Amino acid sequence: LWNDGTVCDDNFNKQTSDNICKELGFDKSASWSSGYVLENAAQDEISINLDDIVCETDNWEDCTYSTDHNCNHGEDVKLSCRNIVYGNGFTLLNENKESN
C-alpha cells in the first residue's frame, strides 16, 4: 500500500519494484505481479493511490508517478522484497546458480 491505497501496474517494471523495495529498506525486489490480492470485496474498498510509476535510475526520488489513476483493482501490484545476505565468503544463489 502507498498512503493507505494500492499501486497500479501501469508502466510497472523490475526497476520500479527494486526502487520501492529499497525505499522500504530492502536490497531489491524478489518478485512482483498484479491482480486481486485480497478477497475482491475487501480490495475494492481500498482506493488506488499511485499509478504510472516510471523509474529510470536506482533512486526513488528520481521516479515519476501520478496520484490520479485510470486503473481497476485487477491491476493492483503485489510486491515481494528481499535482502541479499553476504557473509564469511558465502553468497546466496538462486536456482540458476546466479546471485540476485
C-alpha positions in Angstrom: 0.0 0.0 0.0 1.1 3.6 -0.6 -0.6 6.2 1.6 -3.2 3.5 2.6 -4.1 2.8 -1.1 -3.0 0.3 -3.7 -0.5 0.8 -6.5 -1.5 0.3 -10.2 0.7 -1.8 -12.5 0.7 0.7 -15.4 4.4 1.1 -16.5 5.5 -1.0 -13.5 8.7 -3.0 -14.1 11.7 -4.5 -12.3 13.4 -1.1 -11.9 10.3 0.3 -10.2 9.9 -2.8 -8.0 13.6 -2.6 -6.9 13.3 1.1 -6.1 10.2 0.6 -4.0 11.9 -2.2 -2.1 15.0 -0.1 -1.5 12.7 2.7 -0.2 11.3 0.2 2.2 14.7 -0.8 3.5 15.3 -4.0 1.4 18.1 -4.7 -1.0 15.9 -5.4 -4.0 12.6 -6.9 -5.1 12.2 -10.7 -5.2 9.1 -10.7 -7.5 6.0 -8.7 -8.4 2.7 -9.5 -10.0 -0.6 -7.8 -10.4 -4.2 -8.6 -9.8 -6.5 -9.2 -6.9 -4.6 -9.8 -3.7 -7.3 -9.7 -1.1 -10.8 -11.0 -1.5 -12.4 -8.9 -4.2 -14.9 -7.1 -2.0 -12.2 -6.0 0.6 -9.8 -4.8 -2.1 -12.5 -2.9 -3.9 -13.0 -0.8 -0.7 -9.3 0.5 -0.9 -8.5 3.4 -3.1 -5.9 3.3 -5.8 -3.4 5.9 -4.9 -0.4 5.5 -7.2 -0.2 5.0 -11.0 2.1 5.4 -14.0 5.4 5.0 -12.0 8.4 5.4 -14.2 11.9 4.9 -12.7 14.9 5.4 -14.9 17.6 5.4 -12.1 18.2 3.5 -8.9 16.8 6.3 -6.8 13.1 6.6 -5.8 13.5 10.3 -5.7 14.1 10.3 -9.5 10.9 8.3 -10.3 7.8 10.0 -11.6 4.3 8.9 -10.9 0.7 10.0 -10.8 -1.7 10.1 -7.9 -4.6 10.1 -10.3 -5.3 6.7 -11.9 -7.1 5.0 -14.8 -6.9 1.5 -13.2 -9.1 -1.1 -11.6 -8.1 -3.4 -8.8 -7.3 -6.2 -11.2 -4.2 -4.1 -11.9 -3.0 -3.8 -8.2 0.6 -4.6 -7.7 1.7 -7.4 -5.3 5.3 -6.9 -4.5 7.8 -9.1 -2.6 11.1 -7.7 -1.4 14.3 -9.4 -0.2 17.7 -8.8 1.3 20.8 -10.3 -0.2 22.8 -12.0 2.5 26.6 -12.0 2.4 29.0 -13.3 5.0 32.0 -15.5 5.6 32.7 -15.6 1.8 29.3 -17.1 1.1 26.7 -15.6 -1.3 23.2 -16.9 -1.7 22.4 -18.1 -5.2 19.1 -18.7 -6.9 18.1 -22.0 -8.5 20.1 -21.0 -11.7 23.2 -20.6 -9.5 23.2 -16.8 -10.1 23.5 -14.2 -7.3 20.5 -11.9 -7.5 
